[in-house]
Amino acid sequence: MNLVDLWLTRSLSMCLLLQSFVLMILCFHSASMCPKGCLCSSSGGLNVTCSNANLKEIPRDLPPETVLLYLDSNQITSIPNEIFKDLHQLRVLNLSKNGIEFIDEHAFKGVAETLQTLDLSDNRIQSVHKNAFNNLKARARIANNPWHCDCTLQQVLRSMASNHETAHNVICKTSVLDEHAGRPFLNAANDADLCNLPKKTTDYAMLVTMFGWFTMVISYVVYYVRQNQEDARRHLEYLKSLPSRQKKADEPDDISTMV
């Protein structure tokens, strides 16, 4: 029994030692993959914190197992196409308080279905491609941006799951309709369908053009008629001014006959 107990004790110690060694390797591997200037920790998944890291662009060496990604309070100005495509477990993405102006069409490709929270507040976003947030299931925060309210923004917000809440927090800094500037986008969208404005403008332009052509045609016809009347009057006066050549019945012929 003593030998069996000793063997079991040593086996248990070896298992614990092996487990600790594996955990140490995994932790070292995660730390070695952590982007420069960021902190990585494992708590319910891999958390990558790159806040206040003076980043000018989104790191391209983010660990694929990242679940929470904090890139807030940096100097990032754009979100390129497919920059997060390998982060299939990403649930939270914080890009607030940067200087983001451009979001490419396929910026969130690969994470649109899994992302739960997206924070783009306090940036410099004026407009985005109409497909930029396609299939995005996340609750998006896009307030405190200098939004230009137009048809594209209306289409973007309609394609988002949290459309009503998101639209309510969007303030139009500028708009295709001047009276909507400074107002919440939701109020502007309720007042007018911004996607029909270009069509109406085109219709008005066409009507003005047609009216202009019609006026020109009428003017030409009037001018032509008046000009012909004037020519006819002058011709008539000319005919009246010609001397009369009528011959009286009792006057002899001018040509005398030689007998």
C-alpha positions in Angstrom: 0.0 0.0 0.0 2.8 2.4 0.7 4.3 2.0 -2.8 0.8 2.6 -4.3 0.3 5.7 -2.2 3.7 7.0 -3.1 3.1 6.3 -6.8 -0.3 8.1 -6.7 1.2 11.0 -4.9 4.0 11.4 -7.4 1.5 11.0 -10.3 -0.7 13.7 -9.0 2.3 16.0 -8.5 3.4 15.4 -12.0 0.0 16.1 -13.4 -0.2 19.4 -11.5 3.3 20.3 -12.7 2.4 19.5 -16.3 -0.8 21.5 -16.1 1.0 24.5 -14.7 3.6 24.2 -17.5 0.9 24.1 -20.2 -0.8 27.1 -18.7 2.5 29.0 -18.5 3.2 28.3 -22.2 -0.3 29.5 -23.2 0.0 32.6 -21.2 3.5 33.3 -22.7 2.1 32.7 -26.2 -0.8 35.1 -25.7 1.6 37.7 -24.2 4.0 37.3 -27.1 1.2 37.9 -29.6 -0.1 41.1 -27.9 0.4 44.1 -30.1 3.0 46.7 -29.2 1.6 49.3 -26.8 -1.3 47.1 -25.8 -2.1 45.0 -22.7 -3.6 41.5 -23.1 -5.4 39.5 -20.4 -7.6 36.5 -20.2 -10.8 37.0 -18.4 -13.8 35.2 -20.0 -11.8 35.4 -23.3 -8.8 37.4 -24.5 -9.1 41.1 -23.7 -6.8 43.4 -25.7 -6.6 46.9 -24.3 -4.9 49.5 -26.5 -6.4 52.6 -25.0 -4.3 55.8 -24.9 -1.5 54.1 -26.8 -0.9 56.9 -29.3 -1.9 54.5 -32.2 -2.3 56.2 -35.6 -3.8 53.1 -37.2 -5.4 49.8 -36.1 -2.8 47.1 -35.3 -2.7 44.3 -37.9 -1.2 41.8 -35.5 -4.2 41.4 -33.3 -4.6 37.9 -31.7 -7.3 35.9 -33.6 -8.8 34.8 -30.2 -9.5 38.4 -29.2 -13.0 38.8 -27.6 -12.8 42.4 -26.2 -10.8 45.0 -28.1 -10.3 48.5 -26.8 -8.8 51.0 -29.2 -10.3 54.2 -27.7 -8.5 57.5 -27.1 -5.9 57.2 -29.9 -5.2 59.0 -33.1 -6.8 56.5 -35.6 -8.2 58.2 -38.6 -9.7 55.4 -40.7 -11.0 51.8 -40.6 -9.7 49.9 -43.6 -11.4 47.0 -45.4 -11.4 43.6 -43.6 -9.1 44.8 -40.8 -11.0 42.6 -38.3 -11.7 39.7 -40.7 -9.7 37.1 -38.6 -11.2 38.0 -35.2 -14.1 35.6 -35.4 -14.7 35.7 -31.6 -14.8 39.5 -31.3 -17.8 40.7 -29.3 -16.9 44.2 -28.1 -15.1 46.8 -30.2 -14.4 50.3 -28.8 -13.0 52.9 -31.3 -14.4 56.0 -29.5 -12.5 59.2 -29.0 -10.2 58.9 -32.1 -10.1 61.0 -35.2 -11.9 58.6 -37.5 -13.1 60.2 -40.7 -13.3 57.2 -43.1 -14.9 53.8 -42.8 -14.4 51.6 -45.8 -17.2 49.6 -47.3 -16.0 46.2 -45.9 -14.5 47.5 -42.7 -16.4 45.1 -40.5 -16.4 42.1 -42.7 -15.9 38.9 -40.6 -17.2 40.3 -37.4 -20.6 41.8 -38.3 -22.4 38.6 -37.2 -20.6 38.1 -33.8 -20.0 41.7 -32.7 -22.4 42.7 -29.9 -21.1 46.3 -29.1 -19.5 48.8 -31.4 -18.5 52.2 -30.1 -17.7 54.8 -32.8 -18.7 57.9 -30.7 -16.7 61.1 -30.4 -15.0 60.9 -33.8 -15.0 62.9 -37.0 -17.3 60.8 -39.1 -19.5 62.8 -41.5 -20.7 60.0 -43.8 -20.1 56.3 -44.5 -20.6 53.9 -47.4 -24.2 52.7 -47.5 -23.0 49.1 -47.1 -20.5 49.8 -44.3 -22.8 48.4 -41.5 -24.4 45.6 -43.6 -25.5 42.6 -41.5 -24.1 44.3 -38.3 -25.9 42.9 -35.3 -24.1 45.0 -32.7 -25.6 47.8 -30.7 -23.8 50.7 -32.2 -22.9 54.0 -30.6 -22.2 56.7 -33.2 -23.2 59.9 -31.4 -21.0 63.0 -31.2 -19.9 62.9 -34.8 -20.3 65.7 -37.4 -22.9 63.7 -39.4 -24.1 64.9 -42.8 -27.7 63.8 -43.0 -28.7 62.5 -46.4 -30.1 59.5 -48.2 -27.0 57.4 -47.6 -27.1 57.9 -43.8 -30.8 57.1 -43.9 -30.0 53.8 -45.7 -27.2 53.0 -43.3 -29.3 53.4 -40.2 -32.1 51.4 -41.7 -29.8 48.5 -42.3 -28.7 48.4 -38.6 -30.4 46.2 -36.0 -30.5 49.1 -33.4 -31.8 51.6 -36.0 -34.2 53.5 -33.7 -31.9 54.0 -30.8 -28.9 54.8 -33.0 -30.8 57.3 -35.1 -32.1 59.0 -32.1 -28.6 59.8 -30.9 -27.4 61.1 -34.3 -27.4 64.9 -34.6 -27.2 66.4 -38.1 -24.3 68.9 -38.2 -25.2 69.5 -41.9 -28.0 68.2 -44.1 -29.3 68.1 -47.6 -32.1 70.2 -46.2 -30.8 73.2 -44.4 -33.6 73.3 -41.9 -32.5 69.9 -40.5 -29.0 71.1 -39.5 -28.6 70.8 -35.8 -31.6 68.5 -35.3 -31.7 64.8 -34.4 -31.6 62.6 -37.4 -34.7 60.8 -36.3 -36.8 64.0 -36.5 -35.3 64.9 -39.9 -36.1 61.4 -41.3 -39.7 61.6 -40.0 -40.2 65.0 -41.6 -38.9 64.0 -45.0 -37.8 61.0 -46.9 -34.2 62.1 -47.7 -33.9 59.4 -50.4 -36.6 61.0 -52.5 -35.1 64.5 -52.5 -32.7 63.9 -55.5 -35.6 62.5 -57.5 -37.8 65.5 -56.7 -35.0 67.9 -57.5 -34.5 66.1 -60.9 -38.2 66.4 -61.6 -38.2 70.1 -60.9 -35.2 70.6 -63.1 -36.8 68.7 -65.9 -40.0 70.8 -65.6 -38.0 74.0 -65.6 -36.1 72.9 -68.7 -39.3 71.8 -70.5 -40.9 75.1 -69.7 -37.9 77.0 -71.0 -38.0 75.1 -74.3 -41.8 75.6 -74.6 -41.3 79.3 -74.1 -38.6 79.4 -76.8 -40.8 77.6 -79.3 -43.8 79.9 -78.6 -41.6 82.9 -78.9 -40.2 81.7 -82.2 -43.7 81.0 -83.6 -44.9 84.5 -82.6 -41.9 86.1 -84.1 -42.3 84.1 -87.3 -46.0 85.1 -87.7 -45.3 88.7 -87.0 -42.4 88.8 -89.4 -44.5 87.2 -92.2 -47.3 89.7 -91.5 -44.8 92.6 -91.9 -43.5 91.2 -95.1 -47.0 90.7 -96.5 -47.9 94.3 -95.6 -44.8 95.7 -97.3 -45.5 93.7 -100.4 -49.1 94.9 -100.5 -48.0 98.5 -100.2 -45.5 98.0 -102.9 -48.2 96.6 -105.2 -50.4 99.6 -104.5 -47.6 102.0 -105.3 -47.2 100.7 -108.9 -48.8 103.0 -111.7 -52.1 101.9 -113.2 -51.7 100.3 -116.8 -55.4 99.8 -117.5 -56.4 100.7 -121.1 -59.7 102.4 -121.9 -62.0 100.7 -124.4 -62.3 103.7 -126.8 -58.6 104.5 -127.1 -57.0 103.5 -130.4 -54.1 101.2 -130.5 -50.7 102.8 -130.1 -49.4 101.0 -133.1 -50.6 102.7 -136.4 -51.1 100.6 -139.5 -49.2 101.6 -142.7 -51.4 101.6 -145.7 
